[in-house]
Amino acid sequence: MVMAEPDVEVPEGDVKKGAKLFKAKCAQCHTIEKGGLVKQGPPLWGVFGRQSGSVEGFAYSEANKNSGIIWSDKHMYEYLVNPKKYIPGTKMVFAGLKKEKERADLCAFMASMG
């Protein structure tokens, strides 16, 4: 079952600021370049449009595999506030990004990568 997209408006983000945020907050656990390796988290190249929990070679939680999320900027924008609340049972150990602008910048960067 597919989870409906959240009814949110994702503000326009800055790709360059998003790249810096990714490096600072995400790159320890995720790659985002094409052909990037599995680290503590799955590779995020081309994440938008992809079914949650579907990258081969990464051991996702059942919660993530069964979430019904097709990743979009809206899902990611809301997920990044508090991943454990958005997908209860996820293995992602990230407290979240509370600032709307930072989430928008990160989403813009991720959208530019695949």
C-alpha positions in Angstrom: 0.0 0.0 0.0 1.4 3.4 -1.0 1.6 6.1 1.6 -0.1 9.3 0.3 2.2 12.3 -0.1 2.0 14.8 2.8 0.0 17.9 2.1 2.9 20.3 2.4 4.5 23.0 0.2 8.2 22.4 0.0 9.9 25.8 -0.2 12.4 26.4 -2.9 15.8 25.3 -1.8 19.4 26.2 -2.6 21.3 23.3 -4.1 24.7 24.6 -3.1 23.6 25.0 0.6 22.0 21.6 0.4 25.3 20.1 -0.8 27.1 21.6 2.2 24.4 20.3 4.5 24.6 16.8 3.0 28.3 16.8 3.6 27.9 17.9 7.2 24.8 16.0 8.2 24.4 13.0 5.9 27.7 11.9 4.2 28.9 10.1 7.3 26.2 7.4 6.7 25.1 8.0 3.1 26.7 8.3 -0.4 24.8 10.3 -3.0 27.0 10.0 -6.1 26.0 7.7 -9.0 27.2 4.2 -8.1 27.8 5.2 -4.5 28.4 2.4 -2.0 26.2 1.2 0.8 27.5 2.7 4.1 25.7 2.7 7.4 22.8 4.0 5.4 21.7 3.2 1.8 23.0 5.2 -1.2 20.8 8.2 -2.0 21.6 8.7 -5.7 18.2 9.0 -7.5 16.2 8.6 -4.3 13.2 10.6 -5.5 10.7 8.3 -7.3 12.2 5.2 -5.5 10.2 2.9 -3.2 11.4 3.1 0.4 13.5 0.1 1.5 14.4 -1.0 -2.0 18.1 -0.6 -2.6 19.8 -4.0 -3.0 22.6 -4.6 -0.6 21.2 -2.6 2.3 19.5 -4.3 5.3 16.5 -2.1 5.8 14.2 -2.3 8.8 10.8 -4.0 8.2 9.2 -0.6 9.0 11.1 1.0 6.1 10.5 -1.8 3.7 6.7 -1.8 4.5 6.2 2.0 4.8 4.6 2.3 1.4 6.6 5.5 0.7 7.6 6.4 -2.8 10.3 9.1 -2.0 9.4 12.6 -3.2 10.5 16.0 -2.0 7.4 16.2 0.1 8.0 12.9 1.8 11.7 13.7 2.4 10.9 17.2 3.6 8.6 15.8 6.3 10.7 12.7 7.0 13.8 14.9 7.8 12.0 16.6 10.6 12.0 13.4 12.7 12.8 10.2 10.8 11.8 7.9 13.8 8.4 9.6 14.0 7.8 9.5 10.2 8.7 5.8 9.9 8.3 4.3 13.4 10.8 1.4 13.7 13.3 2.8 11.2 17.0 2.1 11.9 18.0 5.6 10.9 19.7 7.2 13.9 19.3 10.9 13.0 17.6 13.4 15.3 16.2 15.4 12.3 16.4 18.8 10.9 13.9 21.2 12.4 14.7 24.3 10.2 12.5 24.4 7.2 15.1 26.2 5.0 17.7 23.5 5.8 15.3 20.7 4.8 14.3 22.6 1.6 18.0 23.1 0.7 18.8 19.4 1.3 15.7 18.3 -0.8 16.9 20.6 -3.6 20.4 19.1 -3.5 19.0 15.5 -3.4 16.7 16.2 -6.3 19.7 17.4 -8.3 21.5 14.2 -7.7 19.9 11.7 -10.1 
